[in-house]
């Protein structure tokens, strides 16, 4: 028997998160929950506790794909199944965890290599999508999931089916599941396509109330000392919650979505300018589930409000660097403008339905979403504290010009780093380019070709092939990897004096956006005054880089050598931490050096590192210092006005005008 999980009812606070999970437990068609929050906030604990509350499912006995006896999947690989629900069995709903490092075969299933090679039969081994059918598929750190797995998840979530076409196997089976993901935004954001597939999203943060924090610690310590005893204390509350979920599911089909409520839903979605109509559908399903959860026969304005608060924040983002959030005053105003003049009063809980506690009867406390600047408040490192030259006046942070699509810069050669979209690499996915000796990701046809000439010598008599370890061949795939893009930005007075910082910030912001789309890690070094500062240590959170760039002020002398030496040190440390991730150094400067040693020696230390020097020099007379720096580094030199993918761009108009 498995060890008891921490009870759902015992989690302190987290009202919005509990409500979002319960909405999906009542109506899986809502589309799942994305939980965003800082580390150590019990995101994983509460999600894992949800599985114990879900009603048991009836399945065809012996079916590896969890077919419903009342409506079995006609294309089920384990079918055909007995008619009229014969051979049915009941089992608890499953919570299947998808590790971020899983392979494609583990997720979707694949040919059973052992049986194919030893018995000569074509058998299918189901994957995690089959195991999660009619249950919960949970992805911890979902923002770190590799793109090839994201693509497969998108297909399954969109169609409710998994298609497997590889190694001569063609299999289709149902894959409808409640998708729940947790993530720390500091480690990077989700692809927009996957973000939109989550029905609801919740921002969580640790409570700042000392008494509530003490209760969290007290309960956790009691659970760790005696898990069974602690679970027994909460058994009645868990049973009551499970019964309420089951009752709400029974009531769901009878809940009416009135024309007035639907008008409010569509008005709210239009007011917040969300893309497509998925937001309208999700909000409607969530509002119906809320009404069923509260025991109502029709959707009310408060149900619409609660559903919109959870369904719209992640869909109103217009840019990858925008923080999710919702203007609740605007939400209330829109609901009021489209309210039914005579709303029905069918709330069994009586009047005062206003804005009751979202979890309605569950433990008090609400982990309110942090404001949009929450993570930014921890960024620290205000640019005004950077080294100054003892008399030069700093300028206020300049706004950045609009971002644009920059030229693609890649690292030469073929790497084997984390999957991404920048440089060529040997990756676990991509175009098959050959085979080589090995047993990781077996290439079936190459293995058979290697073994075939030796069958007579090995004394083969039956239908099965005789395979030895020397015959095994693994697939070689050509794909793309993500790199470490380290920015070294000149923030000295020479940049501000020529009013180029707006154009420079726009260029770096464009490159950051490109790094986000290509799944890179980024770091940011600035130099000014008397030294250089690592403003952003290498991270997957490109948004953190954009926030620090916005606050970057200029002023002081130009210690170019210090910036390059700091870059060499950061790259040395990162090479030890992650030797497979290849770096790309982007230095943004006009090439001047007015403080410290000559940069020639520092540039020589970086020779051999894939690098780009963005020349910010402007004016009718150019000294060409950045070009000389690029030669010393063995880097590619690009003028600022040539950085855009389409060639010359408007980003330097302000600089030229100055």
C-alpha positions in Angstrom: 0.0 0.0 0.0 1.4 3.4 -0.9 2.1 6.0 1.7 -0.7 8.5 2.3 -0.6 11.8 0.5 -1.0 15.1 2.4 -4.8 15.6 2.6 -6.3 18.2 0.3 -8.4 19.6 3.2 -5.4 20.1 5.4 -3.7 22.6 3.1 -3.9 26.1 4.7 -5.2 29.0 2.6 -4.7 28.7 -1.2 -8.5 29.4 -1.8 -8.1 30.3 -5.5 -6.0 27.2 -6.2 -8.4 24.9 -4.3 -11.3 26.4 -6.2 -9.7 26.0 -9.6 -8.8 22.4 -8.9 -12.3 21.6 -7.6 -13.9 23.2 -10.7 -11.9 20.9 -12.9 -12.7 17.9 -10.6 -16.4 18.7 -11.1 -16.1 19.4 -14.9 -12.9 18.0 -16.5 -13.9 19.7 -19.7 -12.8 23.0 -18.3 -9.3 22.1 -19.5 -7.0 21.9 -16.4 -5.1 24.3 -14.2 -1.8 26.0 -14.5 -0.4 26.9 -11.1 2.2 29.7 -11.1 4.1 30.7 -8.0 7.3 31.0 -6.1 9.1 28.0 -4.8 8.1 26.4 -1.5 4.3 27.2 -1.7 3.0 23.6 -1.7 1.9 23.7 -5.3 2.9 20.1 -5.9 1.5 18.9 -2.6 -2.1 20.2 -3.2 -2.2 19.0 -6.8 -1.1 15.4 -5.8 -3.8 15.5 -3.0 -6.5 16.1 -5.6 -6.4 12.6 -7.0 -7.8 11.1 -3.8 -10.9 13.2 -4.1 -11.8 12.2 -7.6 -14.7 9.7 -8.0 -13.6 6.2 -9.0 -13.8 5.3 -12.7 -15.4 2.3 -14.3 -13.1 0.6 -16.9 -13.0 -2.5 -19.1 -11.2 -5.1 -17.1 -7.8 -5.8 -18.4 -7.8 -2.8 -20.8 -4.5 -0.9 -20.7 -6.2 2.2 -22.1 -9.0 2.6 -19.5 -11.9 2.3 -21.9 -15.3 3.0 -20.5 -17.5 -0.2 -20.7 -20.5 1.9 -21.5 -18.8 3.5 -24.6 -15.6 1.7 -25.4 -13.2 3.2 -27.8 -13.7 1.4 -31.2 -10.0 1.9 -32.1 -8.6 0.7 -28.8 -5.5 -1.4 -29.4 -6.8 -3.8 -26.7 -10.2 -4.1 -28.3 -12.7 -5.1 -29.4 -14.3 -5.1 -26.0 -17.3 -7.1 -24.8 -20.6 -5.3 -25.6 -23.2 -4.1 -23.0 -20.5 -3.3 -20.4 -19.6 -6.8 -19.7 -16.4 -7.4 -17.8 -16.4 -3.9 -16.1 -14.2 -3.1 -13.1 -13.9 0.0 -10.9 -10.6 1.6 -9.8 -9.5 4.9 -8.3 -8.8 7.8 -10.7 -5.1 8.0 -11.5 -2.7 10.8 -11.2 0.1 10.3 -13.7 3.2 12.4 -13.4 5.1 13.4 -16.6 8.8 14.1 -15.8 10.3 17.0 -17.7 13.0 14.8 -19.0 10.8 12.0 -20.4 11.2 10.7 -23.9 8.6 10.7 -26.7 8.2 7.0 -26.4 7.6 7.2 -22.7 4.8 9.8 -23.3 3.0 8.3 -26.2 4.1 4.7 -26.2 6.0 2.8 -28.8 6.8 -0.6 -30.3 7.6 -3.2 -27.7 11.2 -3.7 -28.7 11.7 -6.8 -26.6 8.8 -8.7 -28.1 9.6 -7.4 -31.6 13.2 -8.6 -31.4 12.7 -11.9 -29.5 9.2 -13.0 -30.7 9.1 -11.3 -34.1 5.7 -9.8 -33.3 4.5 -6.2 -33.6 3.2 -5.2 -30.1 2.5 -1.8 -28.7 3.6 -0.6 -25.3 1.3 2.2 -24.0 2.8 5.4 -22.6 1.8 8.0 -20.0 -1.0 9.4 -22.2 -2.7 6.1 -22.1 -2.2 5.8 -18.3 -3.7 9.3 -17.7 -6.8 8.7 -19.8 -9.8 9.6 -17.6 -7.5 10.7 -14.9 -5.0 13.5 -14.1 -1.8 14.2 -16.0 0.4 16.3 -13.8 3.6 18.1 -15.0 5.7 19.6 -12.3 7.9 22.5 -13.7 5.9 22.4 -16.9 7.7 25.5 -18.2 10.9 23.4 -18.4 9.2 20.7 -20.5 11.0 20.2 -23.8 9.4 21.4 -27.0 9.0 17.9 -28.6 6.9 16.8 -25.5 4.9 20.1 -25.6 4.0 19.4 -29.2 2.7 15.9 -28.3 0.7 17.3 -25.4 -0.8 19.9 -27.6 -2.0 17.3 -30.1 -3.5 15.1 -27.4 -5.2 18.0 -25.6 -6.7 19.3 -28.8 -8.0 16.1 -30.2 -8.6 14.0 -27.1 -6.6 11.2 -28.8 -3.0 10.1 -29.1 -1.6 9.1 -32.5 1.5 7.0 -32.6 3.2 6.5 -36.0 6.7 5.1 -35.7 8.8 2.0 -36.3 6.0 0.4 -38.3 3.4 0.9 -35.6 0.2 2.8 -36.3 -1.9 3.1 -33.1 -4.7 5.5 -32.1 -6.3 5.6 -28.7 -8.4 7.9 -26.5 -6.4 10.3 -24.3 -8.7 12.7 -22.4 -7.2 13.8 -19.2 -7.2 16.7 -16.7 -4.0 18.6 -17.4 -2.4 20.2 -14.3 0.9 22.0 -14.4 2.9 23.8 -11.8 5.7 26.3 -12.5 8.0 28.9 -11.0 7.9 32.0 -13.4 11.5 32.9 -12.4 12.6 29.8 -14.4 11.0 30.9 -17.7 7.5 31.1 -19.3 5.4 28.6 -21.2 5.0 28.6 -25.0 1.8 30.6 -25.8 0.2 27.6 -27.5 0.5 25.4 -24.3 -0.4 28.3 -22.1 -3.7 28.7 -23.9 -4.5 25.0 -23.4 -4.8 25.3 -19.7 -8.3 26.2 -18.8 -7.6 28.1 -15.6 -4.6 29.7 -14.1 -3.8 30.6 -10.5 -1.0 32.7 -9.0 0.1 31.5 -5.6 2.4 33.1 -3.0 3.3 32.2 0.6 1.1 33.9 3.1 2.7 36.8 5.1 0.5 36.2 8.1 2.8 34.8 10.9 -0.1 32.8 12.5 -1.1 31.2 9.2 2.6 30.4 8.4 2.9 28.8 11.9 -0.2 26.6 11.2 1.3 25.5 7.9 4.5 24.4 9.6 2.7 22.8 12.5 0.5 20.6 10.2 3.5 19.7 8.0 5.6 18.5 10.9 2.7 16.5 12.3 2.2 14.9 8.9 5.9 14.0 8.6 5.9 12.5 12.2 2.8 10.3 11.6 1.5 10.3 8.0 -1.2 7.7 8.7 -2.4 9.3 11.9 -2.5 12.7 10.2 -4.4 11.4 7.2 -6.9 9.7 9.6 -7.6 13.1 11.3 -8.7 14.5 8.0 -10.4 11.4 6.7 -13.9 12.7 7.4 -13.2 16.1 5.8 -11.8 14.4 2.7 -14.7 12.0 2.5 -17.2 15.0 2.7 -15.3 16.9 0.0 -15.2 13.8 -2.3 -18.9 13.3 -1.8 -19.6 17.0 -2.7 -17.5 16.6 -5.9 -19.5 13.6 -6.9 -22.8 15.4 -6.1 -21.7 18.4 -8.2 -20.9 16.1 -11.1 -24.4 14.6 -10.9 -25.9 18.1 -10.8 -23.7 19.5 -13.7 -26.0 18.4 -16.6 -29.0 20.2 -15.0 -27.3 23.6 -14.5 -28.8 26.2 -16.9 -26.5 28.8 -18.6 -29.0 31.6 -19.1 -28.8 34.1 -22.0 -28.0 36.8 -19.5 -25.1 34.9 -18.1 -23.8 34.0 -21.5 -24.0 37.6 -22.6 -21.9 38.6 -19.5 -19.3 35.9 -20.4 -18.9 37.0 -24.0 -18.9 40.7 -23.0 -16.1 40.1 -20.5 -14.0 38.1 -22.9 -14.5 40.8 -25.6 -13.7 43.6 -23.1 -10.3 42.0 -22.2 -9.5 41.4 -25.9 -8.5 37.7 -25.6 -7.6 35.8 -28.7 -10.1 33.4 -30.2 -13.2 31.9 -28.6 -11.6 29.3 -26.3 -11.7 31.8 -23.4 -15.5 32.2 -23.8 -16.0 28.4 -23.8 -13.7 27.8 -20.8 -15.3 30.6 -18.8 -18.8 29.2 -19.6 -17.8 25.7 -18.5 -16.1 27.0 -15.4 -19.2 29.1 -14.5 -21.5 26.1 -14.9 -19.2 24.0 -12.8 -19.2 26.7 -10.1 -23.0 26.8 -10.1 -23.0 23.0 -9.7 -20.4 23.1 -6.9 -22.5 25.7 -5.0 -25.7 23.7 -5.5 -27.4 26.2 -7.9 -29.6 25.3 -10.8 -28.5 28.3 -13.0 -25.3 30.3 -13.5 -25.2 33.6 -11.6 -23.2 36.8 -12.1 -20.9 35.8 -9.2 -20.2 32.5 -11.0 -19.2 34.4 -14.1 -17.0 36.7 -12.1 -15.2 33.9 -10.4 -14.8 31.9 -13.6 -13.4 35.0 -15.4 -10.9 35.7 -12.7 -9.4 32.2 -13.2 -9.9 31.8 -17.0 -8.7 35.1 -18.4 -5.5 36.3 -16.7 -3.1 34.1 -18.8 -5.1 34.8 -22.0 -4.9 38.6 -21.9 -1.1 38.7 -22.4 -0.3 40.6 -25.5 3.5 40.0 -25.3 5.6 37.3 -23.8 7.1 39.8 -21.3 3.7 40.9 -20.1 2.8 39.6 -16.6 -0.5 37.8 -16.3 -3.3 39.6 -14.4 -6.8 41.0 -14.6 -8.2 44.4 -13.8 -11.0 43.4 -11.4 -12.5 46.9 -11.5 -12.9 46.6 -15.2 -14.3 43.1 -14.8 -16.9 44.4 -12.3 -17.8 47.3 -14.5 -18.3 45.0 -17.6 -20.5 42.6 -15.6 -22.6 45.4 -14.3 -23.1 46.9 -17.7 -24.4 43.6 -19.1 -26.3 42.4 -16.0 -29.8 41.1 -16.3 -32.1 43.9 -14.9 -34.0 41.3 -12.9 -31.7 38.4 -12.1 -33.3 35.3 -10.6 -32.7 34.6 -7.0 -32.1 30.9 -6.9 -29.1 30.8 -4.6 -29.8 28.1 -2.0 -27.3 29.7 0.3 -29.6 32.7 0.7 -29.0 36.4 0.1 -25.6 38.1 0.4 -24.1 36.0 -2.4 -21.8 39.0 -3.2 -18.2 37.9 -3.1 -18.2 35.0 -0.7 -15.1 33.0 0.0 -14.2 31.2 -3.2 -13.8 27.8 -1.6 -17.2 28.1 0.3 -16.8 26.1 3.5 -13.2 25.1 3.1 -10.4 26.4 5.4 -10.1 30.2 5.4 -7.3 32.0 3.7 -6.5 33.1 0.2 -3.1 33.0 -1.4 -3.9 36.2 -3.4 -2.0 36.6 -6.6 1.0 38.8 -6.4 0.8 42.1 -8.2 2.3 42.1 -11.7 5.5 43.5 -10.3 5.9 40.8 -7.6 8.8 38.9 -9.1 10.3 42.2 -10.3 10.3 43.4 -6.7 12.9 40.7 -5.9 15.1 41.5 -8.8 17.1 44.0 -6.8 20.2 45.5 -8.4 18.9 48.9 -9.2 21.1 50.5 -11.8 21.6 53.6 -9.8 23.9 51.6 -7.4 26.4 50.6 -10.1 29.9 52.0 -9.9 30.3 55.6 -10.7 33.4 57.6 -11.5 33.2 59.9 -8.6 31.6 62.9 -10.3 29.8 61.9 -13.5 26.1 62.4 -13.2 23.8 59.4 -14.0 20.9 59.7 -16.4 17.5 58.4 -15.7 16.6 55.0 -17.2 15.7 55.5 -20.8 12.7 53.6 -22.2 13.3 51.0 -24.8 12.4 51.3 -28.5 9.8 48.8 -29.8 11.1 45.3 -30.2 11.5 43.8 -33.7 12.6 40.5 -35.2 16.4 40.4 -35.1 18.8 38.4 -37.2 19.4 34.8 -36.2 22.8 34.2 -34.5 23.9 30.7 -33.9 26.8 28.8 -32.4 29.0 27.1 -35.1 29.3 23.3 -35.2 26.9 20.7 -33.8 26.2 20.5 -30.1 24.3 18.2 -27.8 22.8 20.6 -25.3 19.2 21.0 -24.1 16.6 20.9 -26.8 15.8 24.4 -28.2 15.5 26.3 -31.4 18.8 28.0 -32.0 21.9 26.0 -33.0 22.4 22.7 -34.7 22.6 19.7 -32.3 22.1 16.0 -31.8 18.9 15.8 -29.8 16.5 13.2 -28.6 14.0 14.4 -31.3 14.2 15.9 -34.8 14.9 14.5 -38.2 16.4 11.0 -38.3 19.8 11.3 -40.0 21.2 7.8 -39.3 22.1 5.2 -36.7 25.1 4.3 -34.6 26.0 1.6 -32.1 24.2 2.0 -28.8 21.0 1.1 -27.0 19.4 4.5 -26.2 16.4 5.0 -28.5 16.9 1.8 -30.5 16.7 2.3 -34.3 14.7 -0.9 -35.2 15.5 -1.2 -38.9 19.2 -0.5 -38.4 19.3 -3.1 -35.6 17.6 -5.7 -37.8 20.0 -5.0 -40.6 23.0 -5.4 -38.3 21.6 -8.8 -37.0 20.2 -10.3 -40.2 23.5 -11.5 -41.8 24.4 -13.5 -38.7 21.2 -15.5 -38.2 22.4 -18.7 -39.8 25.7 -18.6 -38.0 23.9 -18.2 -34.7 21.7 -21.2 -35.4 18.3 -19.5 -35.8 15.5 -22.1 -36.2 12.3 -20.3 -35.2 10.6 -17.1 -36.2 12.3 -14.9 -33.7 15.6 -13.1 -34.4 18.7 -13.8 -32.4 20.0 -10.5 -31.3 23.3 -9.8 -29.5 24.2 -6.5 -27.8 26.6 -5.8 -30.6 23.7 -5.6 -33.0 21.9 -2.7 -31.2 21.8 0.6 -33.0 20.5 3.8 -31.7 18.8 6.6 -33.7 20.8 9.7 -34.6 18.6 12.8 -34.9 19.4 16.2 -36.1 17.6 19.0 -34.2 18.2 22.3 -32.5 19.5 23.2 -29.1 19.1 26.1 -26.7 22.2 28.1 -25.9 23.3 30.4 -23.1 23.1 33.9 -24.5 25.1 36.2 -22.4 24.6 39.9 -23.0 27.4 42.4 -22.1 25.9 45.9 -22.4 27.7 49.2 -22.3 25.8 51.5 -20.0 28.4 54.3 -19.7 28.0 58.0 -20.2 29.1 57.8 -23.9 26.0 55.8 -24.7 23.7 58.3 -22.9 25.4 61.4 -24.3 24.5 60.3 -27.8 21.0 59.4 -26.8 21.5 55.9 -28.1 20.3 54.0 -25.1 16.7 53.8 -26.3 17.9 52.1 -29.5 20.3 49.9 -27.6 17.6 48.8 -25.2 15.2 48.1 -28.1 17.9 46.0 -29.7 18.7 44.0 -26.5 14.9 43.6 -25.8 14.5 42.2 -29.4 17.3 39.7 -28.8 15.8 38.7 -25.4 12.5 38.1 -27.1 14.3 36.0 -29.7 16.0 34.0 -26.9 12.7 33.4 -25.2 11.3 32.0 -28.4 14.3 29.8 -29.0 14.3 28.4 -25.4 17.7 29.8 -24.4 19.1 30.7 -21.0 20.1 34.3 -20.8 22.5 36.4 -18.6 23.1 40.2 -18.5 26.3 42.0 -17.6 26.5 45.8 -17.7 29.6 48.0 -17.4 29.9 51.6 -16.5 31.8 53.9 -14.1 34.7 51.9 -12.6 33.5 48.3 -13.0 31.1 45.7 -14.4 28.1 44.0 -12.7 26.3 40.7 -13.3 22.9 42.2 -13.3 21.2 38.9 -14.2 22.9 35.6 -13.5 22.2 33.0 -16.3 18.6 31.9 -16.0 15.7 30.6 -18.1 13.6 33.6 -17.0 14.0 35.9 -20.0 11.3 38.1 -18.4 13.7 38.9 -15.5 16.2 40.1 -18.1 13.6 42.4 -19.7 12.7 43.9 -16.3 16.3 44.6 -15.4 16.9 46.1 -18.8 14.0 48.6 -18.3 15.6 49.9 -15.1 19.0 50.2 -16.6 20.4 53.7 -16.2 23.5 55.1 -17.9 26.4 57.3 -16.9 30.0 57.3 -15.9 33.1 56.2 -17.7 33.5 53.1 -20.0 35.4 50.2 -18.4 35.2 47.9 -21.4 37.9 45.5 -20.2 36.0 45.0 -16.9 32.9 44.0 -18.8 34.8 41.5 -20.9 36.7 40.0 -17.9 33.4 39.6 -16.1 31.9 37.8 -19.1 34.9 35.4 -19.2 34.4 34.6 -15.6 30.7 34.0 -15.9 31.2 31.7 -18.9 33.9 29.8 -17.1 31.6 29.1 -14.2 28.6 28.2 -16.4 30.8 25.8 -18.4 31.4 23.9 -15.2 27.7 23.9 -14.2 26.3 22.9 -17.6 29.1 21.8 -20.0 26.6 20.7 -22.7 25.0 24.1 -23.1 27.1 26.1 -25.5 27.4 29.9 -25.0 26.7 32.8 -27.4 28.3 36.1 -26.2 26.5 39.3 -27.4 28.5 42.5 -26.6 26.7 45.8 -27.2 29.1 48.7 -27.2 30.6 51.5 -29.3 34.1 50.1 -28.6 35.3 53.0 -26.4 37.4 52.3 -23.3 37.9 55.3 -21.0 38.7 53.5 -17.7 40.9 50.6 -16.7 43.3 48.5 -18.8 43.4 48.1 -22.5 40.6 45.6 -23.5 42.9 43.7 -25.9 44.0 41.1 -23.2 40.4 40.6 -22.0 39.2 40.2 -25.6 41.9 37.5 -26.2 40.5 35.5 -23.3 37.1 35.3 -25.1 38.6 34.2 -28.4 37.1 30.8 -29.3 33.7 31.7 -27.8 30.9 32.2 -30.3 30.4 35.9 -30.1 28.6 38.9 -31.7 29.7 42.5 -31.3 26.8 45.0 -31.9 28.4 48.2 -32.9 26.5 51.2 -31.4 28.7 53.9 -32.8 26.8 56.6 -34.7 27.4 59.9 -36.4 29.1 60.9 -39.7 32.6 60.1 -38.4 33.2 56.6 -37.1 36.3 55.3 -35.3 35.6 51.6 -35.9 36.6 50.6 -32.4 33.8 48.0 -32.1 35.0 46.4 -35.3 38.5 46.1 -34.0 37.2 44.6 -30.7 35.3 42.0 -32.8 38.5 41.1 -34.6 40.4 40.6 -31.4 37.6 38.3 -30.1 37.1 36.4 -33.3 33.5 37.6 -33.2 31.0 38.7 -35.8 30.5 42.5 -36.0 27.1 43.8 -36.7 26.1 47.5 -36.8 23.1 48.4 -34.7 21.1 49.5 -37.7 21.8 46.1 -39.4 20.6 44.0 -36.5 17.0 43.6 -37.7 16.2 40.5 -39.8 15.1 42.7 -42.6 18.3 44.8 -42.7 18.1 48.5 -42.0 15.4 49.4 -39.5 13.9 52.4 -37.8 15.4 51.6 -34.5 18.4 54.0 -35.0 16.4 57.0 -36.2 16.6 58.6 -32.8 20.3 58.0 -32.6 21.0 59.4 -36.0 18.8 62.4 -35.2 20.9 63.0 -32.2 
